[in-house]
């Protein structure tokens, strides 16, 4: 009798541990970045003015835990070959080994390691940014732009963030000294990201 009670208690304990292990995963909502509603823009000083460019190919996954936001996560991938500054020759140079070396390092990735709420709709998302084979830990200040259900019943949520990175830290080091002094390009690059993510409607019986 005692052995049976002990076995039953052990089974209940294992069941409780298993439930605790899967609960965070069940609580999280998974959203996929909608490529048609995603923009990755950058600005860098070229001579005296700032040139704006974008990456046209981005994909990613966002997991949202509403009860425990700190358990949320995000990861996204940007295709370096999709760079577009509206000047084909310049874009070809940017894809080369002088800059992104897209043939060897085709993807720019970010994977979060922590999420910290900083306000009603704002978060500090810390994670690893990898570019040209170099990984650096950065913190992105993220704002939730809002949520809605689209006409097809899918849930949508928008995010925005902006930051400045030093391209030299990632090995994107090409530059040219000007005759009058100074350099053709600045090291600091302003980055602005707007992502809309979608969660398909879950069919119910």
Residue frames relative to the residue before (quaternion, step in Angstrom):
aa qw qx qy qz dx dy dz
X 1.0000 0.0000 0.0000 0.0000 0.00 0.00 0.00
X 0.6616 0.5029 -0.2938 0.4722 3.53 0.95 -0.94
X 0.6451 0.5261 -0.3200 0.4524 3.57 1.03 -0.83
X 0.6393 0.5287 -0.3208 0.4571 3.57 1.05 -0.84
X 0.6499 0.5100 -0.3115 0.4696 3.60 0.99 -0.85
X 0.6430 0.5274 -0.3162 0.4566 3.55 1.05 -0.85
X 0.6486 0.5132 -0.3113 0.4680 3.58 1.00 -0.86
X 0.6594 0.5093 -0.3095 0.4583 3.56 0.96 -0.91
X 0.6402 0.5214 -0.3168 0.4668 3.59 1.00 -0.84
X 0.6440 0.5270 -0.3146 0.4567 3.57 1.03 -0.85
X 0.6495 0.5181 -0.3084 0.4633 3.57 1.00 -0.89
X 0.6546 0.5098 -0.3103 0.4639 3.57 0.98 -0.87
X 0.6336 0.5321 -0.3250 0.4580 3.57 1.05 -0.80
X 0.6549 0.5026 -0.3049 0.4749 3.58 0.95 -0.91
X 0.6426 0.5280 -0.3197 0.4540 3.57 1.00 -0.83
X 0.6559 0.5111 -0.3098 0.4610 3.57 0.98 -0.85
X 0.6466 0.5146 -0.3134 0.4678 3.57 0.98 -0.86
X 0.6533 0.5151 -0.3105 0.4598 3.56 0.97 -0.89
X 0.6484 0.5187 -0.3179 0.4577 3.59 0.99 -0.84
X 0.6468 0.5112 -0.3110 0.4728 3.57 1.00 -0.85
X 0.6512 0.5354 -0.3196 0.4326 3.59 1.01 -0.75
X 0.7589 0.3823 -0.2167 0.4806 3.58 0.95 -0.82
X 0.4852 0.7043 -0.4270 0.2936 3.61 1.16 -0.39
X 0.6653 0.4945 -0.3390 0.4449 3.68 0.78 -0.86
X 0.6537 0.5118 -0.3251 0.4527 3.58 0.98 -0.82
X 0.6657 0.4992 -0.3047 0.4635 3.56 1.03 -0.83
X 0.6623 0.5270 -0.3050 0.4366 3.57 1.06 -0.76
X 0.6458 0.5493 -0.3222 0.4213 3.57 1.11 -0.64
X 0.2711 -0.7209 0.6152 0.1680 3.54 -1.20 0.71
X 0.2391 -0.7914 0.5503 0.1169 3.58 -0.83 0.98
X 0.0766 -0.7859 0.6135 -0.0057 3.53 -0.80 1.13
X 0.2499 -0.7542 0.5915 0.1372 3.56 -1.17 0.69
X 0.5083 -0.6547 0.4649 0.3111 3.57 -0.90 0.93
X 0.3143 -0.7300 0.5818 0.1726 3.55 -0.90 1.02
X 0.3908 -0.7666 0.4603 0.2184 3.58 -0.34 1.26
X 0.6729 0.5040 -0.3017 0.4498 3.58 1.07 -0.68
X 0.7383 0.2981 -0.2030 0.5699 3.58 1.29 -0.13
X 0.5536 0.5700 -0.4078 0.4498 3.55 0.94 0.92
X 0.0081 -0.7956 0.6057 -0.0140 3.58 -0.90 0.95
X 0.0655 -0.7552 0.6520 0.0181 3.53 -1.04 0.91
X 0.0052 -0.8273 0.5579 -0.0659 3.56 -0.27 1.31
X 0.0420 -0.7843 0.6166 0.0541 3.57 -1.23 0.46
X 0.1508 -0.7614 0.6242 0.0888 3.53 -1.29 0.50
X 0.0624 0.7788 -0.6217 0.0548 3.55 -0.99 0.84
X 0.4746 -0.6717 0.4812 0.3032 3.57 -0.99 0.81
X 0.0373 -0.7708 0.6354 -0.0278 3.52 -0.92 1.07
X 0.7689 -0.0461 -0.0660 0.6343 3.57 -0.29 1.33
X 0.8090 -0.2668 0.1868 0.4893 3.64 -0.52 -1.09
X 0.7313 0.3761 -0.2322 0.5195 3.58 1.19 -0.31
X 0.4824 -0.6513 0.4970 0.3101 3.55 -1.29 0.25
X 0.2518 -0.7492 0.5989 0.1291 3.53 -0.94 1.01
X 0.2273 -0.7748 0.5794 0.1109 3.55 -0.95 0.94
X 0.0121 0.7888 -0.6139 0.0265 3.53 -1.03 0.84
X 0.1937 -0.7747 0.5886 0.1262 3.55 -1.30 0.06
X 0.3147 -0.6753 0.6192 0.2479 3.50 -1.39 0.20
X 0.3204 -0.8092 0.4706 0.1453 3.56 -0.64 1.13
X 0.7432 0.3568 -0.2099 0.5257 3.60 1.23 -0.35
X 0.1948 0.7610 -0.5939 0.1740 3.57 -0.54 1.22
X 0.0274 0.7767 -0.6289 0.0243 3.55 -1.07 0.77
X 0.1445 0.8118 -0.5548 0.1111 3.55 -1.13 0.50
X 0.3087 -0.7261 0.5893 0.1738 3.51 -1.40 0.16
X 0.0952 -0.7825 0.6147 0.0272 3.56 -0.98 0.91
X 0.1273 -0.7764 0.6153 0.0487 3.57 -0.81 1.04
X 0.1117 -0.8168 0.5660 0.0058 3.55 -0.67 1.18
X 0.0973 -0.7591 0.6430 0.0303 3.54 -0.82 1.09
X 0.2707 -0.8174 0.4879 0.1431 3.56 -0.19 1.27
X 0.6551 0.5072 -0.3163 0.4621 3.58 1.09 -0.65
X 0.7873 0.0989 -0.0298 0.6079 3.54 1.07 -0.79
X 0.2345 -0.8228 0.5022 0.1254 3.62 0.20 1.27
X 0.6109 0.5731 -0.3568 0.4137 3.58 1.09 -0.64
X 0.6472 0.4995 -0.3230 0.4767 3.60 1.24 -0.28
X 0.4741 0.6679 -0.4408 0.3673 3.58 1.28 0.00
X 0.0799 -0.8011 0.5921 0.0369 3.58 -1.21 0.38
X 0.0931 -0.7788 0.6178 0.0564 3.53 -1.29 0.38
X 0.0846 0.7600 -0.6442 0.0152 3.52 -1.18 0.61
X 0.0372 0.8009 -0.5965 0.0367 3.53 -1.02 0.80
X 0.2435 -0.7583 0.5947 0.1096 3.50 -1.30 0.56
X 0.1375 -0.7703 0.6205 0.0517 3.55 -0.94 0.99
X 0.3375 -0.7374 0.5476 0.2063 3.57 -0.86 0.93
X 0.4134 -0.7432 0.4735 0.2293 3.57 -0.54 1.22
X 0.6279 0.5571 -0.3411 0.4231 3.59 1.09 -0.65
X 0.6421 0.5514 -0.3256 0.4214 3.60 1.20 -0.38
X 0.3429 0.7597 -0.4909 0.2536 3.60 1.26 0.22
X 0.0054 0.8045 -0.5906 0.0631 3.56 -0.96 0.90
X 0.0094 0.7974 -0.6020 0.0406 3.57 -0.63 1.18
X 0.5379 -0.6554 0.3631 0.3864 3.56 1.33 0.39
X 0.6743 0.3815 -0.2998 0.5566 3.57 1.22 0.51
X 0.3727 -0.7911 0.4362 0.2122 3.63 -0.07 1.28
X 0.6710 0.4945 -0.3130 0.4553 3.62 0.87 -0.87
X 0.6489 0.5006 -0.3146 0.4789 3.57 1.02 -0.81
X 0.6447 0.5239 -0.3235 0.4530 3.59 0.97 -0.82
X 0.6254 0.5311 -0.3305 0.4665 3.57 1.04 -0.77
X 0.6504 0.5043 -0.3110 0.4753 3.57 1.01 -0.82
X 0.6537 0.5227 -0.3127 0.4491 3.59 0.98 -0.82
X 0.6582 0.4966 -0.3071 0.4752 3.59 1.11 -0.59
X 0.5905 0.6170 -0.3513 0.3837 3.58 1.22 -0.47
X 0.7170 -0.4486 0.3300 0.4193 3.55 -1.38 0.08
X 0.5390 0.6143 -0.4115 0.4034 3.62 1.19 -0.28
X 0.7904 0.2348 -0.1088 0.5553 3.58 1.12 -0.67
X 0.8699 0.0251 -0.0012 0.4925 3.61 -0.37 -1.19
X 0.2249 -0.7948 0.5323 0.1854 3.60 1.21 -0.36
X 0.0222 0.8758 -0.4809 0.0352 3.54 0.94 1.02
X 0.5861 0.5832 -0.3762 0.4181 3.60 1.10 -0.53
X 0.7364 0.3785 -0.2076 0.5210 3.58 1.06 -0.79
X 0.7895 0.1653 -0.0625 0.5877 3.57 1.05 -0.81
X 0.0808 -0.8726 0.4804 0.0355 3.58 0.44 1.19
X 0.7775 0.3430 -0.1720 0.4982 3.60 1.11 -0.54
X 0.1968 -0.6992 0.6747 0.1311 3.51 -1.25 0.72
X 0.0275 -0.8463 0.5311 -0.0296 3.60 -0.56 1.09
X 0.0932 -0.7486 0.6510 0.0841 3.51 -1.31 0.46
X 0.0157 0.7823 -0.6215 0.0390 3.56 -0.94 0.95
X 0.3818 -0.7640 0.4749 0.2122 3.55 -0.57 1.17
X 0.2294 -0.7508 0.6036 0.1388 3.52 -1.28 0.57
X 0.7975 -0.0174 0.0017 0.6030 3.60 1.22 -0.40
X 0.1595 -0.7534 0.6311 0.0931 3.53 -1.27 0.57
X 0.0197 -0.8139 0.5801 -0.0258 3.59 -0.75 1.05
X 0.3801 -0.7208 0.5284 0.2382 3.60 -0.65 1.08
X 0.1084 -0.8031 0.5840 0.0471 3.59 -0.98 0.88
X 0.7959 0.0099 0.0055 0.6053 3.58 1.28 -0.12
X 0.7787 -0.3375 0.2298 0.4763 3.57 -1.27 -0.16
X 0.8176 0.0572 0.0033 0.5730 3.58 0.87 -0.93
X 0.6142 0.5422 -0.3497 0.4543 3.58 1.14 0.54
X 0.0572 -0.7983 0.5991 -0.0225 3.53 -1.13 0.79
X 0.2943 -0.6791 0.6313 0.2317 3.53 -1.28 0.47
X 0.0818 -0.8006 0.5936 0.0059 3.55 -0.54 1.20
X 0.1184 -0.8034 0.5831 0.0227 3.54 -0.48 1.25
X 0.2215 0.7857 -0.5553 0.1590 3.55 -0.97 0.82
X 0.5879 -0.5839 0.4452 0.3395 3.52 -1.37 -0.03
X 0.1444 -0.7673 0.6228 0.0507 3.53 -0.77 1.14
X 0.0789 -0.8022 0.5917 0.0058 3.55 -0.75 1.11
X 0.1171 0.7776 -0.6045 0.1272 3.53 -0.77 1.10
X 0.8372 0.0249 -0.0741 0.5413 3.57 -0.88 1.00
X 0.7063 -0.4893 0.2489 0.4471 3.56 1.07 0.82
X 0.6285 0.5036 -0.3331 0.4904 3.60 1.29 0.06
X 0.1611 -0.7996 0.5750 0.0635 3.57 -0.86 1.00
X 0.0062 0.7815 -0.6225 0.0413 3.56 -0.88 1.02
X 0.3823 -0.7035 0.5451 0.2487 3.57 -1.07 0.70
X 0.0190 0.7981 -0.5991 0.0616 3.55 -0.79 1.06
X 0.2956 -0.7261 0.5868 0.2027 3.55 -1.30 0.28
X 0.1780 -0.7912 0.5813 0.0665 3.55 -0.78 1.11
X 0.3042 -0.7302 0.5773 0.2025 3.62 -0.84 0.93
X 0.0825 -0.8428 0.5317 -0.0134 3.57 -0.30 1.27
X 0.1452 -0.7651 0.6230 0.0733 3.55 -1.06 0.87
X 0.3278 -0.7097 0.5874 0.2094 3.56 -0.97 0.90
X 0.3113 -0.8011 0.4899 0.1459 3.57 -0.58 1.18
X 0.7177 -0.3875 0.2514 0.5211 3.57 1.21 -0.38
X 0.2705 -0.7415 0.5918 0.1635 3.53 -1.38 0.15
X 0.0956 0.7824 -0.6138 0.0444 3.55 -1.23 0.50
X 0.3764 -0.6633 0.5848 0.2763 3.52 -1.37 0.16
X 0.3584 -0.7605 0.4993 0.2096 3.58 -0.65 1.10
X 0.7269 -0.4570 0.2832 0.4273 3.63 -1.24 0.21
X 0.6910 0.4590 -0.2728 0.4872 3.60 1.23 -0.37
X 0.6064 -0.6106 0.3328 0.3855 3.56 1.28 0.23
X 0.5158 0.6324 -0.4257 0.3909 3.59 1.26 0.14
X 0.3998 -0.7081 0.5316 0.2369 3.54 -1.06 0.78
X 0.0714 -0.8072 0.5859 0.0028 3.59 -0.87 0.98
X 0.0313 -0.7797 0.6253 -0.0059 3.54 -1.16 0.72
X 0.2265 -0.8021 0.5432 0.1009 3.58 -0.99 0.85
X 0.1097 -0.7868 0.6066 0.0296 3.54 -1.15 0.75
X 0.0531 -0.7816 0.6200 0.0423 3.56 -1.19 0.58
X 0.0772 0.7773 -0.6227 0.0459 3.55 -1.14 0.69
X 0.0295 -0.7762 0.6286 0.0389 3.55 -1.21 0.44
X 0.0543 0.7859 -0.6118 0.0716 3.54 -1.12 0.72
X 0.3125 -0.7079 0.5890 0.2328 3.56 -1.33 0.04
X 0.0651 -0.7967 0.6004 0.0237 3.57 -0.84 0.95
X 0.4022 -0.6733 0.5642 0.2578 3.53 -1.26 0.51
X 0.3815 -0.7679 0.4662 0.2179 3.58 -0.40 1.22
X 0.5713 0.6073 -0.3803 0.4003 3.60 1.14 -0.59
X 0.6245 0.5675 -0.3352 0.4190 3.58 1.08 -0.72
X 0.7294 0.3866 -0.2217 0.5191 3.57 1.23 -0.44
X 0.6011 -0.6099 0.3453 0.3840 3.56 1.22 0.37
X 0.5004 0.5952 -0.4562 0.4327 3.59 1.24 0.30
X 0.1443 0.8888 -0.4095 0.1465 3.52 0.57 1.23
X 0.4197 0.7238 -0.4795 0.2648 3.61 1.19 -0.10
X 0.1523 0.7638 -0.6170 0.1129 3.56 -1.07 0.80
X 0.2139 -0.7633 0.5927 0.1427 3.54 -1.30 0.09
X 0.3938 -0.7163 0.5289 0.2284 3.55 -0.92 0.99
X 0.3435 -0.7437 0.5409 0.1906 3.56 -0.93 0.95
X 0.6189 -0.5699 0.3918 0.3724 3.58 -1.13 0.64
X 0.7161 0.4386 -0.2488 0.4826 3.58 1.02 -0.79
X 0.6335 -0.5022 0.3353 0.4837 3.58 1.28 0.04
X 0.7069 0.4187 -0.3251 0.4682 3.55 -1.17 0.51
X 0.4603 -0.6837 0.5043 0.2574 3.54 -1.34 -0.04
X 0.6226 -0.5643 0.4023 0.3635 3.52 -1.25 0.52
X 0.8068 0.1885 -0.0632 0.5564 3.58 0.98 -0.92
X 0.4162 -0.6661 0.5477 0.2883 3.56 -1.16 0.57
X 0.5148 -0.6336 0.4774 0.3250 3.57 -1.22 0.42
X 0.6702 0.4969 -0.2973 0.4643 3.58 1.08 -0.71
X 0.0871 -0.7831 0.6156 0.0102 3.55 -0.94 0.99
X 0.2807 -0.7508 0.5767 0.1578 3.56 -0.78 1.05
X 0.0897 -0.8048 0.5867 0.0096 3.56 -0.83 1.01
X 0.0389 -0.7851 0.6180 -0.0121 3.56 -0.96 0.94
X 0.0396 -0.8145 0.5781 -0.0294 3.57 -0.73 1.09
X 0.0237 -0.7591 0.6506 -0.0045 3.54 -0.98 0.97
X 0.0050 -0.8138 0.5793 -0.0461 3.55 -0.68 1.11
X 0.1155 -0.7357 0.6611 0.0919 3.53 -1.08 0.80
X 0.1038 -0.8058 0.5827 0.0205 3.56 -0.75 1.09
X 0.2202 -0.7984 0.5557 0.0730 3.53 -1.08 0.80
X 0.1513 -0.7525 0.6360 0.0799 3.52 -1.17 0.76
X 0.3878 -0.7556 0.4725 0.2355 3.59 -0.36 1.22
X 0.5836 -0.5794 0.4449 0.3547 3.50 -1.17 0.68
X 0.3336 -0.7355 0.5563 0.1956 3.56 -0.93 0.93
X 0.3854 -0.7396 0.5058 0.2204 3.55 -0.63 1.13
X 0.1058 -0.7888 0.6035 0.0488 3.57 -1.00 0.83
X 0.4877 -0.6668 0.4833 0.2897 3.55 -1.10 0.74
